[in-house]
Amino acid sequence: MLYLTQSLKAFFQMIDKSNQFVIIFGPEIWSLQENGGISRYCYEIIRILDSMELNVKAIVGPNSNVYSKLIDKKLIVKIDRESPSSVRHAMSDVTRGFEKGIYHATYYDKQNLRIARDFGLRTFVTVHDLIGDLFPTKIKWYQRRNRIQQKAVEDCDHVVSVSENTKKDLLRLYNVSEESVRVIHQGVSPLENSYQNVDLPKTPFVLHVGSREGYKNFLFTVEAISQSSDLYHLKVVAFGGGEFSKFERQRLEEIGMTERVQHMSGSDGILNLLYRNATALVYPSLYEGFGVPPLEAMRSRCPAVVSDRGSIPEICGSFACYFNPESFTSFEAAINSVLQNKYNYQLEEAFLHSQKYTWEKTAERTLSYYREVI
C-alpha cells in the first residue's frame, strides 16, 4: 500500500508539473474578421485545450468577431486597444506565476511575437496558405500583408502548417528551417441539419462553395459546363462568397449561363441540405492550403469532384474524383464519372475518411508540439 501511495503521488506530481506552463493566444485575428476559417481554427483549439484543464488565456481587443464571443469569459484577457503597450501589459499579467509559456499568434504580427519573447515565451504561428506569394497582386494592401506574413513567420520560433503541401511552399519561399515547421492538419466542423424550407433547383445541379474570385476558378466551372453537350442539363449553385459581381454577371450572360447559375447563402444547415441534394461538389481551385469544402461534402455523402492542385490531393486522398482545373475535357470526364455512378460506390469510404479530420485531433497534436518545445 505504501508503494502504491508513493506511485500515485509521483504520478500527480508529474501531471502538475506538466501543467505549469501557460498557453497564450494573441489578439491578432479577432479584429481582422467578423467570421472566417482562421477565427474558427483559433476558437476550436482554445476551447478544446481549456476542456483539458490547461492554463489557457486569450488576449482579446475590441472586435465584432463571432468566434471571440464564444470563448469562455474566464479565459479572456481584455485589452482596450491593440497597441504594443496594451499587449505587453496583458502578457505581464498572464505570465505571472509561470516559469514557462507558449505564445500562439492568431495571425501575423512580428511585434507581438517579439514582446512574447521578452517574457520568455516560446512563439508559435499557424500558416494556413501562401496564396499571397503564389498568386501575387498589385493591390498595395495585399502586398503589405504578404510582407508582414513573411516577416512574422521567419521571426517565429515554431510554425504549424496545416498541410504538407503548405510546408513545402514555406520551405521553398521563406527563410525557415524544416525543423521549425510541424504539419498538423486542421479539423472540419460538422454541419447542422436544416429543417427549413429551402427552394432547391428543380433539376440536377453541381455545387460551388465559398469564394469565387481569382485562384478559386469559379468561372472555369460554368464555362466548362456551357461548352459540354453531355452536361447541358446541369445547373450550378454558388453558395456563399457574396452576390455575383458585375463581371461575373456579364460573363454568365455572354456564355448563356445566366438562367442555369444560381447564388444562395445562409446557414450551415442550408449548406448541408445543398450537399445532400447536389449531384456533386465541384471544387476547381488552382491552389489550397488545406481545403474544407471537399471534406464537408464527404461528410454529407456528396461526391467531391476536385482540382488536382495544391493540398487538395493530400487532404482528399483517393476519396475524391480529380480533374485538371485548366482542362474542360478533364472536368467533363470527372463529372461524367459521377453521373454514370462510377464514383458513388465510394461515398461511404469518403465519409469515413472525412471523419479523421477533427478539432480534437488538431488540438491534441498542437498541445503535443507545445510540450515538446517547452
Buried (B, 14 or more C-beta within 10 A) or exposed (E): EEEEEEEEEEEEEEEEEEEEBBBBBBBBBBBBBEEEBBBBBBBBBBBBBBEEEBBBBBBBBEBEBBBBEEBEEEBBBEBEEBEEEBBBBBBEEBBEEBEBBBBBBBBBBBBBBEBBBEBEBBBBBBBBBBBBBBEEEEEEEBEEBBEBBBBBBBBBBBBBBBBEBBBBBBBEEBEBEEEBBBBBBBBBBBBEEBEEEBEBBEEBBBBBBBBBEEBBBBBBBBBBBBEBEEBEEBBBBBBBBEEBEEEBEEBBEEBEBBEBBBBBEBEBBBBBBBBBBBBBBBBBBBBBBBBBBBBBBBBBBBBBBBBBBBBBBBBBEEBBBBBBBEEBEBBBBBBBBBBEEEBBEBBEEBBEBBEEBBBEBBBBBBBEBBEEBB
